């Protein structure tokens, strides 16, 4: 089993400090994109809208995983 530090290191190498798409965050959390939409609507995950596209901060992914 990976430690929290190993998980964060892997994710940083994979995504860097960029904003994540709905598909990327859903894949990492092991849920559907519809679940991500529900989580957004219920305030469980914070998102950013950029030119009508939903993006998520890397820190949100880390918060949800750890």
PDB file with SEQRES, HELIX, SHEET and CRYST1 records, atoms N, CA, C and O in Angstrom:
SEQRES   1 A   66  UNK UNK UNK UNK UNK UNK UNK UNK UNK UNK UNK UNK UNK          
SEQRES   2 A   66  UNK UNK UNK UNK UNK UNK UNK UNK UNK UNK UNK UNK UNK          
SEQRES   3 A   66  UNK UNK UNK UNK UNK UNK UNK UNK UNK UNK UNK UNK UNK          
SEQRES   4 A   66  UNK UNK UNK UNK UNK UNK UNK UNK UNK UNK UNK UNK UNK          
SEQRES   5 A   66  UNK UNK UNK UNK UNK UNK UNK UNK UNK UNK UNK UNK UNK          
SEQRES   6 A   66  UNK                                                          
HELIX    1 AA1 UNK A    4  UNK A   15  1                                  12    
HELIX    2 AA2 UNK A   22  UNK A   29  1                                   8    
HELIX    3 AA3 UNK A   33  UNK A   41  1                                   9    
HELIX    4 AA4 UNK A   58  UNK A   65  1                                   8    
SHEET    1 AA1 2 UNK A  48  UNK A  50  0                                        
SHEET    2 AA1 2 UNK A  53  UNK A  55 -1                                        
CRYST1    1.000    1.000    1.000  90.00  90.00  90.00 P 1           1          
ATOM      1  N   UNK A   1       0.843  -1.179   0.000  1.00  0.00           N  
ATOM      2  CA  UNK A   1       0.000   0.000   0.000  1.00  0.00           C  
ATOM      3  C   UNK A   1       0.890   1.244   0.000  1.00  0.00           C  
ATOM      4  O   UNK A   1       1.871   1.321   0.740  1.00  0.00           O  
ATOM      5  N   UNK A   2       0.534   2.203  -0.832  1.00  0.00           N  
ATOM      6  CA  UNK A   2       1.308   3.434  -0.951  1.00  0.00           C  
ATOM      7  C   UNK A   2       1.004   4.379   0.212  1.00  0.00           C  
ATOM      8  O   UNK A   2      -0.118   4.436   0.714  1.00  0.00           O  
ATOM      9  N   UNK A   3       2.015   5.102   0.616  1.00  0.00           N  
ATOM     10  CA  UNK A   3       1.810   6.112   1.650  1.00  0.00           C  
ATOM     11  C   UNK A   3       1.207   7.359   1.009  1.00  0.00           C  
ATOM     12  O   UNK A   3       1.201   7.511  -0.212  1.00  0.00           O  
ATOM     13  N   UNK A   4       0.703   8.241   1.862  1.00  0.00           N  
ATOM     14  CA  UNK A   4       0.131   9.496   1.371  1.00  0.00           C  
ATOM     15  C   UNK A   4       1.177  10.281   0.582  1.00  0.00           C  
ATOM     16  O   UNK A   4       0.870  10.856  -0.462  1.00  0.00           O  
ATOM     17  N   UNK A   5       2.394  10.303   1.076  1.00  0.00           N  
ATOM     18  CA  UNK A   5       3.475  11.031   0.400  1.00  0.00           C  
ATOM     19  C   UNK A   5       3.765  10.451  -0.983  1.00  0.00           C  
ATOM     20  O   UNK A   5       4.005  11.198  -1.931  1.00  0.00           O  
ATOM     21  N   UNK A   6       3.743   9.132  -1.101  1.00  0.00           N  
ATOM     22  CA  UNK A   6       3.983   8.491  -2.396  1.00  0.00           C  
ATOM     23  C   UNK A   6       2.862   8.803  -3.383  1.00  0.00           C  
ATOM     24  O   UNK A   6       3.112   9.013  -4.570  1.00  0.00           O  
ATOM     25  N   UNK A   7       1.635   8.833  -2.889  1.00  0.00           N  
ATOM     26  CA  UNK A   7       0.491   9.150  -3.742  1.00  0.00           C  
ATOM     27  C   UNK A   7       0.608  10.575  -4.271  1.00  0.00           C  
ATOM     28  O   UNK A   7       0.441  10.811  -5.467  1.00  0.00           O  
ATOM     29  N   UNK A   8       0.894  11.519  -3.386  1.00  0.00           N  
ATOM     30  CA  UNK A   8       1.023  12.921  -3.785  1.00  0.00           C  
ATOM     31  C   UNK A   8       2.161  13.080  -4.787  1.00  0.00           C  
ATOM     32  O   UNK A   8       2.021  13.803  -5.773  1.00  0.00           O  
ATOM     33  N   UNK A   9       3.274  12.419  -4.546  1.00  0.00           N  
ATOM     34  CA  UNK A   9       4.414  12.495  -5.462  1.00  0.00           C  
ATOM     35  C   UNK A   9       4.031  11.974  -6.846  1.00  0.00           C  
ATOM     36  O   UNK A   9       4.362  12.589  -7.860  1.00  0.00           O  
ATOM     37  N   UNK A  10       3.335  10.842  -6.884  1.00  0.00           N  
ATOM     38  CA  UNK A  10       2.892  10.265  -8.169  1.00  0.00           C  
ATOM     39  C   UNK A  10       1.963  11.229  -8.907  1.00  0.00           C  
ATOM     40  O   UNK A  10       2.103  11.433 -10.113  1.00  0.00           O  
ATOM     41  N   UNK A  11       1.020  11.816  -8.183  1.00  0.00           N  
ATOM     42  CA  UNK A  11       0.070  12.734  -8.813  1.00  0.00           C  
ATOM     43  C   UNK A  11       0.758  13.996  -9.320  1.00  0.00           C  
ATOM     44  O   UNK A  11       0.418  14.502 -10.389  1.00  0.00           O  
ATOM     45  N   UNK A  12       1.723  14.507  -8.557  1.00  0.00           N  
ATOM     46  CA  UNK A  12       2.469  15.694  -9.013  1.00  0.00           C  
ATOM     47  C   UNK A  12       3.248  15.387 -10.285  1.00  0.00           C  
ATOM     48  O   UNK A  12       3.310  16.218 -11.191  1.00  0.00           O  
ATOM     49  N   UNK A  13       3.839  14.206 -10.361  1.00  0.00           N  
ATOM     50  CA  UNK A  13       4.576  13.826 -11.573  1.00  0.00           C  
ATOM     51  C   UNK A  13       3.628  13.665 -12.761  1.00  0.00           C  
ATOM     52  O   UNK A  13       3.980  13.993 -13.894  1.00  0.00           O  
ATOM     53  N   UNK A  14       2.438  13.162 -12.496  1.00  0.00           N  
ATOM     54  CA  UNK A  14       1.464  12.931 -13.563  1.00  0.00           C  
ATOM     55  C   UNK A  14       0.835  14.233 -14.051  1.00  0.00           C  
ATOM     56  O   UNK A  14       0.710  14.448 -15.257  1.00  0.00           O  
ATOM     57  N   UNK A  15       0.437  15.103 -13.120  1.00  0.00           N  
ATOM     58  CA  UNK A  15      -0.324  16.288 -13.490  1.00  0.00           C  
ATOM     59  C   UNK A  15       0.403  17.612 -13.284  1.00  0.00           C  
ATOM     60  O   UNK A  15      -0.055  18.640 -13.781  1.00  0.00           O  
ATOM     61  N   UNK A  16       1.499  17.615 -12.582  1.00  0.00           N  
ATOM     62  CA  UNK A  16       2.185  18.874 -12.295  1.00  0.00           C  
ATOM     63  C   UNK A  16       1.298  19.760 -11.443  1.00  0.00           C  
ATOM     64  O   UNK A  16       0.549  19.259 -10.604  1.00  0.00           O  
ATOM     65  N   UNK A  17       1.368  21.034 -11.637  1.00  0.00           N  
ATOM     66  CA  UNK A  17       0.567  21.974 -10.849  1.00  0.00           C  
ATOM     67  C   UNK A  17      -0.604  22.511 -11.661  1.00  0.00           C  
ATOM     68  O   UNK A  17      -1.195  23.531 -11.307  1.00  0.00           O  
ATOM     69  N   UNK A  18      -0.932  21.837 -12.729  1.00  0.00           N  
ATOM     70  CA  UNK A  18      -1.984  22.320 -13.625  1.00  0.00           C  
ATOM     71  C   UNK A  18      -3.379  22.075 -13.046  1.00  0.00           C  
ATOM     72  O   UNK A  18      -3.548  21.374 -12.048  1.00  0.00           O  
ATOM     73  N   UNK A  19      -4.342  22.661 -13.688  1.00  0.00           N  
ATOM     74  CA  UNK A  19      -5.731  22.401 -13.354  1.00  0.00           C  
ATOM     75  C   UNK A  19      -6.142  21.088 -14.002  1.00  0.00           C  
ATOM     76  O   UNK A  19      -5.692  20.760 -15.100  1.00  0.00           O  
ATOM     77  N   UNK A  20      -6.983  20.353 -13.330  1.00  0.00           N  
ATOM     78  CA  UNK A  20      -7.413  19.050 -13.824  1.00  0.00           C  
ATOM     79  C   UNK A  20      -8.789  19.129 -14.478  1.00  0.00           C  
ATOM     80  O   UNK A  20      -9.632  19.938 -14.089  1.00  0.00           O  
ATOM     81  N   UNK A  21      -8.996  18.285 -15.466  1.00  0.00           N  
ATOM     82  CA  UNK A  21     -10.303  18.193 -16.107  1.00  0.00           C  
ATOM     83  C   UNK A  21     -11.202  17.281 -15.282  1.00  0.00           C  
ATOM     84  O   UNK A  21     -10.743  16.588 -14.374  1.00  0.00           O  
ATOM     85  N   UNK A  22     -12.474  17.294 -15.608  1.00  0.00           N  
ATOM     86  CA  UNK A  22     -13.425  16.418 -14.941  1.00  0.00           C  
ATOM     87  C   UNK A  22     -13.048  14.955 -15.162  1.00  0.00           C  
ATOM     88  O   UNK A  22     -13.146  14.141 -14.244  1.00  0.00           O  
ATOM     89  N   UNK A  23     -12.627  14.628 -16.354  1.00  0.00           N  
ATOM     90  CA  UNK A  23     -12.227  13.256 -16.671  1.00  0.00           C  
ATOM     91  C   UNK A  23     -11.027  12.822 -15.829  1.00  0.00           C  
ATOM     92  O   UNK A  23     -11.007  11.713 -15.295  1.00  0.00           O  
ATOM     93  N   UNK A  24     -10.031  13.697 -15.714  1.00  0.00           N  
ATOM     94  CA  UNK A  24      -8.823  13.359 -14.953  1.00  0.00           C  
ATOM     95  C   UNK A  24      -9.132  13.142 -13.478  1.00  0.00           C  
ATOM     96  O   UNK A  24      -8.659  12.178 -12.875  1.00  0.00           O  
ATOM     97  N   UNK A  25      -9.927  14.036 -12.898  1.00  0.00           N  
ATOM     98  CA  UNK A  25     -10.224  13.905 -11.480  1.00  0.00           C  
ATOM     99  C   UNK A  25     -11.116  12.692 -11.217  1.00  0.00           C  
ATOM    100  O   UNK A  25     -10.964  12.018 -10.198  1.00  0.00           O  
ATOM    101  N   UNK A  26     -12.040  12.415 -12.128  1.00  0.00           N  
ATOM    102  CA  UNK A  26     -12.896  11.235 -11.980  1.00  0.00           C  
ATOM    103  C   UNK A  26     -12.060   9.957 -12.054  1.00  0.00           C  
ATOM    104  O   UNK A  26     -12.279   9.024 -11.282  1.00  0.00           O  
ATOM    105  N   UNK A  27     -11.116   9.917 -12.969  1.00  0.00           N  
ATOM    106  CA  UNK A  27     -10.249   8.746 -13.107  1.00  0.00           C  
ATOM    107  C   UNK A  27      -9.445   8.515 -11.837  1.00  0.00           C  
ATOM    108  O   UNK A  27      -9.371   7.389 -11.346  1.00  0.00           O  
ATOM    109  N   UNK A  28      -8.851   9.559 -11.308  1.00  0.00           N  
ATOM    110  CA  UNK A  28      -8.024   9.426 -10.106  1.00  0.00           C  
ATOM    111  C   UNK A  28      -8.845   9.030  -8.885  1.00  0.00           C  
ATOM    112  O   UNK A  28      -8.349   8.320  -8.011  1.00  0.00           O  
ATOM    113  N   UNK A  29     -10.089   9.480  -8.817  1.00  0.00           N  
ATOM    114  CA  UNK A  29     -10.949   9.138  -7.682  1.00  0.00           C  
ATOM    115  C   UNK A  29     -11.674   7.815  -7.884  1.00  0.00           C  
ATOM    116  O   UNK A  29     -12.244   7.266  -6.942  1.00  0.00           O  
ATOM    117  N   UNK A  30     -11.653   7.299  -9.118  1.00  0.00           N  
ATOM    118  CA  UNK A  30     -12.313   6.034  -9.407  1.00  0.00           C  
ATOM    119  C   UNK A  30     -13.825   6.145  -9.418  1.00  0.00           C  
ATOM    120  O   UNK A  30     -14.534   5.219  -9.025  1.00  0.00           O  
ATOM    121  N   UNK A  31     -14.312   7.298  -9.877  1.00  0.00           N  
ATOM    122  CA  UNK A  31     -15.757   7.528  -9.969  1.00  0.00           C  
ATOM    123  C   UNK A  31     -16.100   8.020 -11.369  1.00  0.00           C  
ATOM    124  O   UNK A  31     -15.214   8.306 -12.174  1.00  0.00           O  
ATOM    125  N   UNK A  32     -17.388   8.115 -11.646  1.00  0.00           N  
ATOM    126  CA  UNK A  32     -17.825   8.597 -12.959  1.00  0.00           C  
ATOM    127  C   UNK A  32     -17.815  10.118 -13.008  1.00  0.00           C  
ATOM    128  O   UNK A  32     -17.746  10.785 -11.976  1.00  0.00           O  
ATOM    129  N   UNK A  33     -17.884  10.647 -14.205  1.00  0.00           N  
ATOM    130  CA  UNK A  33     -17.973  12.095 -14.360  1.00  0.00           C  
ATOM    131  C   UNK A  33     -19.296  12.617 -13.812  1.00  0.00           C  
ATOM    132  O   UNK A  33     -19.373  13.752 -13.343  1.00  0.00           O  
ATOM    133  N   UNK A  34     -20.336  11.787 -13.871  1.00  0.00           N  
ATOM    134  CA  UNK A  34     -21.631  12.176 -13.293  1.00  0.00           C  
ATOM    135  C   UNK A  34     -21.509  12.329 -11.775  1.00  0.00           C  
ATOM    136  O   UNK A  34     -22.129  13.216 -11.187  1.00  0.00           O  
ATOM    137  N   UNK A  35     -20.725  11.481 -11.155  1.00  0.00           N  
ATOM    138  CA  UNK A  35     -20.493  11.595  -9.717  1.00  0.00           C  
ATOM    139  C   UNK A  35     -19.759  12.887  -9.395  1.00  0.00           C  
ATOM    140  O   UNK A  35     -20.061  13.545  -8.400  1.00  0.00           O  
ATOM    141  N   UNK A  36     -18.795  13.252 -10.236  1.00  0.00           N  
ATOM    142  CA  UNK A  36     -18.082  14.518 -10.041  1.00  0.00           C  
ATOM    143  C   UNK A  36     -19.053  15.684 -10.153  1.00  0.00           C  
ATOM    144  O   UNK A  36     -18.979  16.628  -9.366  1.00  0.00           O  
ATOM    145  N   UNK A  37     -19.962  15.632 -11.121  1.00  0.00           N  
ATOM    146  CA  UNK A  37     -20.982  16.684 -11.259  1.00  0.00           C  
ATOM    147  C   UNK A  37     -21.837  16.779  -9.993  1.00  0.00           C  
ATOM    148  O   UNK A  37     -22.115  17.876  -9.511  1.00  0.00           O  
ATOM    149  N   UNK A  38     -22.252  15.632  -9.457  1.00  0.00           N  
ATOM    150  CA  UNK A  38     -23.052  15.613  -8.237  1.00  0.00           C  
ATOM    151  C   UNK A  38     -22.263  16.203  -7.072  1.00  0.00           C  
ATOM    152  O   UNK A  38     -22.799  16.982  -6.284  1.00  0.00           O  
ATOM    153  N   UNK A  39     -20.998  15.830  -6.966  1.00  0.00           N  
ATOM    154  CA  UNK A  39     -20.142  16.348  -5.891  1.00  0.00           C  
ATOM    155  C   UNK A  39     -20.003  17.870  -5.985  1.00  0.00           C  
ATOM    156  O   UNK A  39     -19.991  18.560  -4.966  1.00  0.00           O  
ATOM    157  N   UNK A  40     -19.900  18.386  -7.206  1.00  0.00           N  
ATOM    158  CA  UNK A  40     -19.820  19.842  -7.411  1.00  0.00           C  
ATOM    159  C   UNK A  40     -21.101  20.518  -6.942  1.00  0.00           C  
ATOM    160  O   UNK A  40     -21.060  21.512  -6.218  1.00  0.00           O  
ATOM    161  N   UNK A  41     -22.242  19.969  -7.361  1.00  0.00           N  
ATOM    162  CA  UNK A  41     -23.532  20.566  -7.018  1.00  0.00           C  
ATOM    163  C   UNK A  41     -23.794  20.531  -5.516  1.00  0.00           C  
ATOM    164  O   UNK A  41     -24.441  21.430  -4.979  1.00  0.00           O  
ATOM    165  N   UNK A  42     -23.298  19.505  -4.840  1.00  0.00           N  
ATOM    166  CA  UNK A  42     -23.512  19.369  -3.402  1.00  0.00           C  
ATOM    167  C   UNK A  42     -22.426  20.065  -2.583  1.00  0.00           C  
ATOM    168  O   UNK A  42     -22.460  20.043  -1.352  1.00  0.00           O  
ATOM    169  N   UNK A  43     -21.463  20.681  -3.270  1.00  0.00           N  
ATOM    170  CA  UNK A  43     -20.421  21.419  -2.576  1.00  0.00           C  
ATOM    171  C   UNK A  43     -19.326  20.563  -1.966  1.00  0.00           C  
ATOM    172  O   UNK A  43     -18.572  21.039  -1.117  1.00  0.00           O  
ATOM    173  N   UNK A  44     -19.225  19.308  -2.385  1.00  0.00           N  
ATOM    174  CA  UNK A  44     -18.205  18.410  -1.856  1.00  0.00           C  
ATOM    175  C   UNK A  44     -16.834  18.643  -2.483  1.00  0.00           C  
ATOM    176  O   UNK A  44     -15.805  18.283  -1.911  1.00  0.00           O  
ATOM    177  N   UNK A  45     -16.837  19.248  -3.660  1.00  0.00           N  
ATOM    178  CA  UNK A  45     -15.584  19.514  -4.362  1.00  0.00           C  
ATOM    179  C   UNK A  45     -15.670  20.893  -5.006  1.00  0.00           C  
ATOM    180  O   UNK A  45     -16.690  21.257  -5.593  1.00  0.00           O  
ATOM    181  N   UNK A  46     -14.605  21.640  -4.889  1.00  0.00           N  
ATOM    182  CA  UNK A  46     -14.565  23.002  -5.433  1.00  0.00           C  
ATOM    183  C   UNK A  46     -14.048  22.961  -6.871  1.00  0.00           C  
ATOM    184  O   UNK A  46     -13.092  22.252  -7.182  1.00  0.00           O  
ATOM    185  N   UNK A  47     -14.688  23.722  -7.723  1.00  0.00           N  
ATOM    186  CA  UNK A  47     -14.276  23.763  -9.127  1.00  0.00           C  
ATOM    187  C   UNK A  47     -14.137  25.204  -9.594  1.00  0.00           C  
ATOM    188  O   UNK A  47     -14.556  26.150  -8.927  1.00  0.00           O  
ATOM    189  N   UNK A  48     -13.535  25.329 -10.759  1.00  0.00           N  
ATOM    190  CA  UNK A  48     -13.321  26.624 -11.393  1.00  0.00           C  
ATOM    191  C   UNK A  48     -13.905  26.531 -12.801  1.00  0.00           C  
ATOM    192  O   UNK A  48     -13.728  25.517 -13.476  1.00  0.00           O  
ATOM    193  N   UNK A  49     -14.586  27.559 -13.240  1.00  0.00           N  
ATOM    194  CA  UNK A  49     -15.114  27.587 -14.608  1.00  0.00           C  
ATOM    195  C   UNK A  49     -14.225  28.524 -15.425  1.00  0.00           C  
ATOM    196  O   UNK A  49     -14.070  29.699 -15.092  1.00  0.00           O  
ATOM    197  N   UNK A  50     -13.649  27.989 -16.490  1.00  0.00           N  
ATOM    198  CA  UNK A  50     -12.805  28.773 -17.387  1.00  0.00           C  
ATOM    199  C   UNK A  50     -13.355  28.589 -18.798  1.00  0.00           C  
ATOM    200  O   UNK A  50     -13.327  27.494 -19.360  1.00  0.00           O  
ATOM    201  N   UNK A  51     -13.848  29.678 -19.344  1.00  0.00           N  
ATOM    202  CA  UNK A  51     -14.446  29.635 -20.688  1.00  0.00           C  
ATOM    203  C   UNK A  51     -15.432  28.478 -20.841  1.00  0.00           C  
ATOM    204  O   UNK A  51     -15.371  27.709 -21.800  1.00  0.00           O  
ATOM    205  N   UNK A  52     -16.329  28.377 -19.885  1.00  0.00           N  
ATOM    206  CA  UNK A  52     -17.403  27.382 -19.862  1.00  0.00           C  
ATOM    207  C   UNK A  52     -16.911  25.950 -19.648  1.00  0.00           C  
ATOM    208  O   UNK A  52     -17.679  25.005 -19.831  1.00  0.00           O  
ATOM    209  N   UNK A  53     -15.663  25.777 -19.271  1.00  0.00           N  
ATOM    210  CA  UNK A  53     -15.124  24.449 -18.985  1.00  0.00           C  
ATOM    211  C   UNK A  53     -14.826  24.323 -17.495  1.00  0.00           C  
ATOM    212  O   UNK A  53     -14.272  25.236 -16.882  1.00  0.00           O  
ATOM    213  N   UNK A  54     -15.198  23.191 -16.925  1.00  0.00           N  
ATOM    214  CA  UNK A  54     -14.984  22.942 -15.502  1.00  0.00           C  
ATOM    215  C   UNK A  54     -13.567  22.437 -15.289  1.00  0.00           C  
ATOM    216  O   UNK A  54     -13.103  21.536 -15.988  1.00  0.00           O  
ATOM    217  N   UNK A  55     -12.884  23.029 -14.314  1.00  0.00           N  
ATOM    218  CA  UNK A  55     -11.524  22.608 -13.956  1.00  0.00           C  
ATOM    219  C   UNK A  55     -11.431  22.500 -12.442  1.00  0.00           C  
ATOM    220  O   UNK A  55     -12.196  23.129 -11.711  1.00  0.00           O  
ATOM    221  N   UNK A  56     -10.491  21.701 -11.988  1.00  0.00           N  
ATOM    222  CA  UNK A  56     -10.301  21.461 -10.570  1.00  0.00           C  
ATOM    223  C   UNK A  56      -8.843  21.704 -10.217  1.00  0.00           C  
ATOM    224  O   UNK A  56      -7.938  21.322 -10.959  1.00  0.00           O  
ATOM    225  N   UNK A  57      -8.629  22.346  -9.071  1.00  0.00           N  
ATOM    226  CA  UNK A  57      -7.271  22.562  -8.606  1.00  0.00           C  
ATOM    227  C   UNK A  57      -6.678  21.228  -8.151  1.00  0.00           C  
ATOM    228  O   UNK A  57      -7.382  20.360  -7.636  1.00  0.00           O  
ATOM    229  N   UNK A  58      -5.386  21.091  -8.350  1.00  0.00           N  
ATOM    230  CA  UNK A  58      -4.663  19.914  -7.911  1.00  0.00           C  
ATOM    231  C   UNK A  58      -4.872  19.686  -6.405  1.00  0.00           C  
ATOM    232  O   UNK A  58      -4.994  18.548  -5.952  1.00  0.00           O  
ATOM    233  N   UNK A  59      -4.909  20.758  -5.659  1.00  0.00           N  
ATOM    234  CA  UNK A  59      -5.081  20.655  -4.206  1.00  0.00           C  
ATOM    235  C   UNK A  59      -6.416  20.021  -3.818  1.00  0.00           C  
ATOM    236  O   UNK A  59      -6.508  19.377  -2.773  1.00  0.00           O  
ATOM    237  N   UNK A  60      -7.446  20.190  -4.637  1.00  0.00           N  
ATOM    238  CA  UNK A  60      -8.736  19.552  -4.376  1.00  0.00           C  
ATOM    239  C   UNK A  60      -8.616  18.041  -4.508  1.00  0.00           C  
ATOM    240  O   UNK A  60      -9.180  17.300  -3.703  1.00  0.00           O  
ATOM    241  N   UNK A  61      -7.892  17.585  -5.510  1.00  0.00           N  
ATOM    242  CA  UNK A  61      -7.687  16.151  -5.688  1.00  0.00           C  
ATOM    243  C   UNK A  61      -6.952  15.581  -4.479  1.00  0.00           C  
ATOM    244  O   UNK A  61      -7.343  14.548  -3.934  1.00  0.00           O  
ATOM    245  N   UNK A  62      -5.896  16.256  -4.070  1.00  0.00           N  
ATOM    246  CA  UNK A  62      -5.125  15.794  -2.914  1.00  0.00           C  
ATOM    247  C   UNK A  62      -6.013  15.764  -1.667  1.00  0.00           C  
ATOM    248  O   UNK A  62      -5.953  14.815  -0.885  1.00  0.00           O  
ATOM    249  N   UNK A  63      -6.822  16.782  -1.482  1.00  0.00           N  
ATOM    250  CA  UNK A  63      -7.716  16.842  -0.313  1.00  0.00           C  
ATOM    251  C   UNK A  63      -8.664  15.654  -0.289  1.00  0.00           C  
ATOM    252  O   UNK A  63      -8.912  15.076   0.769  1.00  0.00           O  
ATOM    253  N   UNK A  64      -9.194  15.287  -1.448  1.00  0.00           N  
ATOM    254  CA  UNK A  64     -10.154  14.190  -1.516  1.00  0.00           C  
ATOM    255  C   UNK A  64      -9.496  12.817  -1.358  1.00  0.00           C  
ATOM    256  O   UNK A  64     -10.105  11.884  -0.835  1.00  0.00           O  
ATOM    257  N   UNK A  65      -8.278  12.709  -1.803  1.00  0.00           N  
ATOM    258  CA  UNK A  65      -7.580  11.413  -1.733  1.00  0.00           C  
ATOM    259  C   UNK A  65      -7.027  11.156  -0.343  1.00  0.00           C  
ATOM    260  O   UNK A  65      -7.003  10.014   0.116  1.00  0.00           O  
ATOM    261  N   UNK A  66      -6.587  12.199   0.323  1.00  0.00           N  
ATOM    262  CA  UNK A  66      -5.937  11.989   1.632  1.00  0.00           C  
ATOM    263  C   UNK A  66      -6.882  12.191   2.782  1.00  0.00           C  
ATOM    264  O   UNK A  66      -6.485  12.051   3.939  1.00  0.00           O  
TER     265      UNK A  66                                                      
END                                                                             
